[in-house]
């Protein structure tokens, strides 16, 4: 039997496939983020975030994100005549994304606009929204944010560079700082032999005189992870006569010559493909001291606090995007006679993911609010010190398993690196990074140990959890025990468990204040009462799945 041509053609009809999650406003569709902002930054104008949400949810920006990751950065160490160049070339989409990040003030602008009292919270929300579209390019953006306050340790350099660092007019050129419309900065700490143990650094700094920028040194050594080598300058650590010291190292020197920063190679990474991470050598490179000799560790800890906030924010943003894609897909895809989202098992999985995503958002925005207030509030200063390692540890640890479960909601389509749904595969590859970068889990646990050894930490945590007393018996039990555990903490081996429990208690207390009762009760019943299994989708029978899913993403 021969089938008609028209019949054969119909075998290629496409149906029961979802549309891309694109041309949506990532802010106006994110009620948990809006409610977290209402709690921590009441009265904050959201016009800028609304504009950013529309831009980053647009098909145009999602295309830029795909192209920037598909066409990876390329290292050009020499020109065709043999001259040393040490430049990294990027796809135009990378520059389009960087331009958007600076235009929306996601880099150093909070340090120049403290008038609202919520500069760090507003920037945090924007950072999360941008991450949903493309996280890789935010590496130099995050480092510019982190190093800016530390740079004040050299007042002369700060006077010359602060305006450019706060500018929102992106300028990708390799040029003298005074000739550029905007500046970005990176950090160089890690060496082959040390990793997180920066005290083991071997890079040497030799005093080379003094000039308008203060004490000048010659730097000889290497850095094993030197991310975003196209930044205009870097804060690095090197061994000076007085010990490990922080230095300001520009790519282009004040005399308009290129500094002796030799890029050896770019890292071939699991994810984060749009961002260039490199290995470099310094061959007598010129740098200027920031702060006192021997105080480099103190400087890096201050910078690390900022980048660790961004790790929690970035993971929260990726969680939100993965959840949104999963919800969008399951509302359109049918199986066994129903839409996927109507299937009881799928509803449980999606509601469980929604709880995790909202809790991550609540904790991350709470930490950002502490940065806005810590200069004037002792309680907020303690919470910033406590919650930074806690949020970095717990939110980032949850990211990878969250992405895997969200990917499974799409089935095989989620695993494919193509088209709109290829975003899910990119999210999955990106998730482990924030847990590793800027201090992996054990480093965060050690930071938590340092925080809890202060006499004021237990009392501050007790005060933080006090508004939630009596709201749920499981939270009461955990909250009542935590201050005693903080006071009694004596062994590093228990620090990870403490980080987990502090995170869960604070998340629950925050959800009581910013989320509907159904969300709060389901979170406490599952995460604190034990009415939960060992994977997502194991919420108890009494959970109001409808209320959680309706809140997670408007239909």
VOSE-532864 format. One record per residue (C-alpha): residue in one letter; x, y, z. Coordinates in steps of 0.05 Angstrom, whole numbers, padded with zeros to 5 digits, always signed. Example, Ala and Ser with C-alpha at 12.3 -4.5 7.8 and 13.67 -1.06 7.14 Angstrom:
2
A+00246-00090+00156
S+00273-00021+00143
END
This chain:
555
X+00000+00000+00000
X+00026+00069-00019
X+00010+00126+00028
X-00009+00194-00001
X+00046+00247+00001
X+00003+00290+00046
X-00001+00234+00097
X+00074+00225+00096
X+00084+00299+00108
X+00040+00298+00170
X+00090+00253+00205
X+00133+00315+00213
X+00080+00356+00247
X+00104+00380+00315
X+00055+00376+00373
X+00055+00365+00448
X+00119+00405+00455
X+00125+00467+00499
X+00143+00536+00475
X+00208+00568+00498
X+00207+00605+00564
X+00221+00672+00532
X+00193+00743+00524
X+00170+00743+00596
X+00184+00792+00652
X+00227+00754+00702
X+00212+00804+00757
X+00136+00814+00752
X+00126+00738+00748
X+00168+00726+00811
X+00123+00738+00870
X+00171+00707+00922
X+00225+00757+00902
X+00176+00815+00904
X+00152+00795+00974
X+00224+00787+00999
X+00238+00858+00975
X+00175+00884+01009
X+00199+00854+01074
X+00271+00878+01073
X+00267+00941+01031
X+00198+00971+01042
X+00184+01029+00996
X+00238+01009+00946
X+00221+01032+00876
X+00219+00973+00829
X+00218+01008+00762
X+00290+00990+00748
X+00280+00917+00768
X+00217+00913+00725
X+00256+00939+00665
X+00313+00891+00679
X+00265+00832+00686
X+00235+00848+00618
X+00303+00854+00585
X+00333+00791+00615
X+00271+00751+00599
X+00270+00773+00527
X+00285+00725+00470
X+00340+00773+00447
X+00379+00767+00512
X+00369+00692+00515
X+00399+00688+00446
X+00458+00729+00469
X+00467+00681+00528
X+00466+00621+00482
X+00516+00651+00433
X+00563+00676+00488
X+00567+00605+00516
X+00571+00570+00449
X+00627+00613+00423
X+00676+00610+00481
X+00729+00662+00495
X+00793+00653+00454
X+00863+00669+00480
X+00910+00707+00434
X+00979+00708+00466
X+01016+00736+00405
X+01000+00774+00342
X+01020+00748+00273
X+01087+00784+00277
X+01106+00749+00342
X+01092+00807+00389
X+01064+00788+00457
X+00991+00811+00463
X+00958+00770+00519
X+00887+00787+00500
X+00822+00747+00503
X+00773+00754+00447
X+00698+00747+00459
X+00636+00737+00417
X+00596+00802+00408
X+00540+00772+00450
X+00587+00771+00510
X+00597+00846+00503
X+00521+00856+00495
X+00510+00820+00561
X+00566+00858+00597
X+00537+00923+00572
X+00470+00905+00601
X+00499+00885+00668
X+00536+00951+00676
X+00478+00992+00649
X+00434+00964+00704
X+00487+00978+00757
X+00502+00907+00779
X+00576+00921+00789
X+00604+00974+00836
X+00546+01023+00836
X+00519+01005+00906
X+00582+01037+00936
X+00565+01103+00902
X+00490+01107+00916
X+00474+01093+00988
X+00418+01146+00990
X+00360+01096+00989
X+00386+01053+01046
X+00372+00992+01003
X+00426+00996+00950
X+00454+00926+00964
X+00385+00894+00966
X+00364+00927+00900
X+00429+00906+00868
X+00421+00835+00896
X+00352+00828+00864
X+00380+00853+00798
X+00438+00804+00803
X+00389+00747+00812
X+00346+00768+00752
X+00407+00774+00707
X+00433+00706+00730
X+00368+00675+00705
X+00389+00693+00634
X+00464+00686+00638
X+00509+00677+00699
X+00578+00670+00668
X+00590+00742+00650
X+00573+00763+00721
X+00642+00739+00745
X+00677+00805+00729
X+00615+00842+00751
X+00616+00808+00819
X+00690+00819+00828
X+00683+00893+00812
X+00630+00896+00866
X+00674+00859+00916
X+00740+00895+00908
X+00713+00966+00907
X+00711+00978+00983
X+00779+00944+00992
X+00809+00991+00940
X+00797+01048+00988
X+00858+01021+01024
X+00898+01061+00973
X+00867+01130+00972
X+00906+01154+00911
X+00885+01096+00868
X+00814+01102+00893
X+00812+01175+00874
X+00832+01159+00803
X+00791+01096+00793
X+00727+01103+00833
X+00689+01143+00781
X+00704+01093+00726
X+00685+01034+00770
X+00617+01065+00784
X+00604+01082+00711
X+00548+01045+00675
X+00577+01055+00604
X+00612+00991+00588
X+00678+00997+00551
X+00713+00932+00530
X+00777+00964+00503
X+00846+00951+00530
X+00864+01023+00545
X+00890+01070+00598
X+00840+01078+00655
X+00832+01153+00643
X+00812+01140+00570
X+00756+01091+00585
X+00682+01105+00599
X+00678+01049+00651
X+00725+01002+00688
X+00721+00932+00715
X+00765+00896+00765
X+00782+00824+00782
X+00819+00786+00836
X+00880+00740+00834
X+00889+00698+00897
X+00894+00624+00881
X+00960+00589+00865
X+00976+00518+00845
X+01002+00496+00912
X+00953+00532+00957
X+00882+00535+00931
X+00840+00563+00988
X+00902+00565+01032
X+00926+00632+01007
X+00979+00636+01062
X+01017+00585+01021
X+01024+00634+00963
X+01094+00641+00934
X+01086+00701+00888
X+01137+00753+00909
X+01132+00829+00914
X+01195+00873+00916
X+01191+00947+00933
X+01207+00989+00872
X+01198+01060+00897
X+01141+01108+00909
X+01099+01151+00863
X+01031+01185+00858
X+00996+01119+00874
X+01039+01104+00935
X+01086+01046+00947
X+01102+01011+00881
X+01126+00939+00876
X+01150+00890+00824
X+01111+00825+00824
X+01140+00758+00802
X+01100+00694+00806
X+01037+00660+00781
X+00963+00651+00793
X+00927+00585+00781
X+00857+00614+00775
X+00856+00685+00747
X+00784+00696+00725
X+00764+00750+00676
X+00835+00768+00654
X+00807+00823+00609
X+00788+00866+00669
X+00824+00933+00674
X+00858+00918+00740
X+00862+00865+00794
X+00873+00860+00868
X+00924+00804+00881
X+00961+00774+00939
X+01037+00769+00941
X+01091+00758+00993
X+01123+00824+01012
X+01179+00832+01064
X+01125+00844+01116
X+01084+00783+01097
X+01025+00767+01051
X+01001+00834+01023
X+00946+00860+00978
X+00966+00896+00914
X+00931+00935+00859
X+00955+00910+00791
X+00929+00946+00728
X+00933+00917+00658
X+00954+00984+00629
X+01004+01024+00668
X+01000+01099+00680
X+01051+01111+00624
X+01003+01076+00576
X+01045+01013+00568
X+01017+00943+00579
X+01036+00911+00645
X+01076+00845+00647
X+01016+00799+00658
X+01027+00736+00616
X+00965+00694+00603
X+00988+00622+00598
X+00923+00589+00580
X+00847+00591+00591
X+00814+00538+00635
X+00770+00487+00600
X+00713+00485+00650
X+00651+00443+00660
X+00607+00504+00654
X+00614+00579+00659
X+00635+00578+00586
X+00623+00651+00569
X+00672+00674+00623
X+00747+00669+00612
X+00785+00637+00670
X+00860+00635+00661
X+00928+00617+00688
X+00977+00675+00689
X+01049+00692+00705
X+01075+00759+00728
X+01144+00775+00701
X+01164+00835+00742
X+01094+00864+00735
X+01082+00931+00768
X+01032+00937+00825
X+01016+00985+00882
X+01005+00965+00954
X+00934+00968+00982
X+00934+00972+01058
X+00992+00952+01101
X+01044+00899+01087
X+01024+00833+01119
X+00950+00850+01120
X+00932+00814+01055
X+00890+00760+01088
X+00846+00812+01122
X+00835+00845+01054
X+00817+00781+01020
X+00767+00762+01074
X+00731+00828+01063
X+00728+00816+00988
X+00708+00744+00997
X+00647+00764+01038
X+00620+00803+00978
X+00632+00749+00926
X+00602+00696+00972
X+00538+00737+00976
X+00537+00735+00900
X+00546+00660+00900
X+00483+00652+00941
X+00446+00703+00898
X+00469+00670+00834
X+00448+00601+00855
X+00380+00628+00877
X+00371+00660+00809
X+00389+00596+00773
X+00340+00557+00817
X+00285+00606+00799
X+00299+00600+00725
X+00301+00524+00728
X+00235+00523+00766
X+00203+00572+00717
X+00224+00530+00657
X+00198+00467+00690
X+00131+00498+00707
X+00124+00528+00637
X+00140+00462+00604
X+00094+00418+00647
X+00035+00465+00636
X+00039+00451+00561
X+00065+00380+00556
X+00015+00322+00562
X+00026+00250+00582
X-00022+00194+00599
X-00083+00237+00582
X-00066+00297+00625
X-00021+00358+00626
X+00042+00340+00664
X+00027+00392+00717
X-00039+00358+00731
X-00004+00292+00747
X-00001+00282+00823
X+00071+00260+00825
X+00094+00318+00782
X+00054+00367+00824
X+00091+00343+00886
X+00159+00350+00852
X+00144+00420+00826
X+00115+00444+00893
X+00177+00417+00930
X+00223+00454+00881
X+00181+00517+00891
X+00191+00513+00966
X+00266+00505+00958
X+00271+00563+00908
X+00231+00611+00951
X+00271+00593+01014
X+00336+00606+00976
X+00311+00673+00952
X+00288+00693+01022
X+00355+00676+01054
X+00396+00709+00999
X+00357+00774+01001
X+00360+00774+01077
X+00436+00770+01073
X+00438+00827+01024
X+00396+00869+01072
X+00449+00858+01126
X+00501+00890+01080
X+00457+00952+01075
X+00450+00959+01150
X+00513+00929+01182
X+00549+00996+01187
X+00496+01024+01233
X+00469+00962+01268
X+00509+00914+01310
X+00456+00860+01301
X+00461+00866+01225
X+00537+00865+01228
X+00533+00799+01266
X+00482+00770+01218
X+00524+00789+01158
X+00583+00753+01189
X+00540+00692+01207
X+00495+00686+01147
X+00549+00695+01093
X+00580+00626+01102
X+00513+00596+01119
X+00478+00620+01056
X+00538+00606+01012
X+00543+00536+01040
X+00470+00515+01040
X+00439+00550+00981
X+00497+00530+00935
X+00497+00458+00960
X+00424+00452+00943
X+00434+00479+00873
X+00460+00419+00836
X+00408+00369+00861
X+00354+00422+00848
X+00377+00431+00776
X+00378+00356+00764
X+00306+00348+00789
X+00282+00408+00748
X+00316+00379+00686
X+00280+00313+00697
X+00214+00350+00693
X+00230+00362+00620
X+00253+00291+00607
X+00302+00283+00549
X+00288+00353+00525
X+00320+00380+00588
X+00385+00344+00573
X+00392+00372+00503
X+00440+00430+00491
X+00397+00462+00437
X+00344+00516+00431
X+00305+00547+00487
X+00305+00485+00531
X+00380+00481+00525
X+00380+00533+00580
X+00365+00477+00629
X+00428+00438+00610
X+00469+00502+00617
X+00439+00514+00686
X+00457+00444+00707
X+00530+00453+00685
X+00533+00520+00720
X+00505+00499+00787
X+00567+00467+00819
X+00609+00529+00807
X+00580+00574+00861
X+00589+00518+00912
X+00663+00512+00894
X+00683+00583+00876
X+00703+00632+00931
X+00710+00576+00982
X+00680+00507+00978
X+00636+00476+01031
X+00691+00461+01082
X+00718+00532+01077
X+00648+00558+01091
X+00643+00512+01151
X+00709+00539+01178
X+00684+00610+01167
X+00622+00593+01206
X+00665+00566+01262
X+00701+00633+01265
X+00635+00670+01267
X+00604+00629+01323
X+00665+00636+01368
X+00647+00708+01378
X+00608+00719+01442
X+00552+00759+01408
X+00533+00707+01355
X+00486+00662+01395
X+00446+00721+01422
X+00440+00752+01353
X+00415+00687+01323
X+00365+00680+01379
X+00339+00750+01366
X+00335+00736+01291
X+00291+00676+01303
X+00249+00706+01359
X+00192+00733+01314
X+00177+00662+01292
X+00168+00633+01362
X+00103+00595+01369
X+00090+00591+01294
X+00109+00518+01285
X+00131+00466+01337
X+00188+00439+01294
X+00216+00509+01284
X+00209+00522+01358
X+00250+00460+01374
X+00305+00477+01325
X+00307+00551+01342
X+00310+00536+01416
X+00369+00489+01408
X+00411+00529+01359
X+00437+00584+01405
X+00461+00531+01454
X+00494+00492+01398
X+00528+00555+01374
X+00555+00569+01443
X+00578+00497+01452
X+00608+00487+01383
X+00679+00461+01394
X+00695+00415+01336
X+00701+00429+01262
X+00670+00362+01245
X+00601+00388+01266
X+00605+00454+01228
X+00571+00431+01164
X+00511+00405+01203
X+00507+00471+01241
X+00509+00510+01176
X+00452+00468+01149
X+00409+00477+01211
X+00420+00551+01217
X+00402+00559+01144
X+00337+00519+01151
X+00316+00556+01215
X+00329+00625+01185
X+00294+00606+01120
X+00233+00582+01158
X+00231+00645+01201
X+00235+00688+01138
X+00181+00649+01102
X+00135+00662+01160
X+00142+00736+01147
X+00142+00738+01071
X+00104+00678+01045
X+00033+00651+01051
X+00018+00603+01108
X+00015+00543+01060
X+00087+00555+01040
X+00112+00565+01111
X+00076+00503+01138
X+00099+00459+01081
X+00171+00482+01089
X+00171+00468+01164
X+00134+00402+01158
X+00182+00376+01105
X+00250+00407+01123
X+00243+00411+01198
X+00191+00359+01220
X+00217+00302+01177
X+00153+00293+01136
X+00197+00287+01074
X+00238+00236+01037
X+00308+00237+01009
X+00291+00269+00942
X+00247+00324+00916
X+00174+00305+00906
X+00165+00272+00974
X+00121+00324+01008
X+00069+00298+01057
X-00003+00285+01039
X-00029+00346+01077
X+00010+00397+01036
X-00031+00448+00997
X+00002+00436+00930
X-00047+00482+00893
X-00029+00543+00936
X+00046+00531+00928
X+00043+00522+00853
X-00004+00581+00842
X+00046+00625+00879
X+00107+00597+00844
X+00090+00623+00775
X+00027+00658+00749
X-00009+00618+00696
END
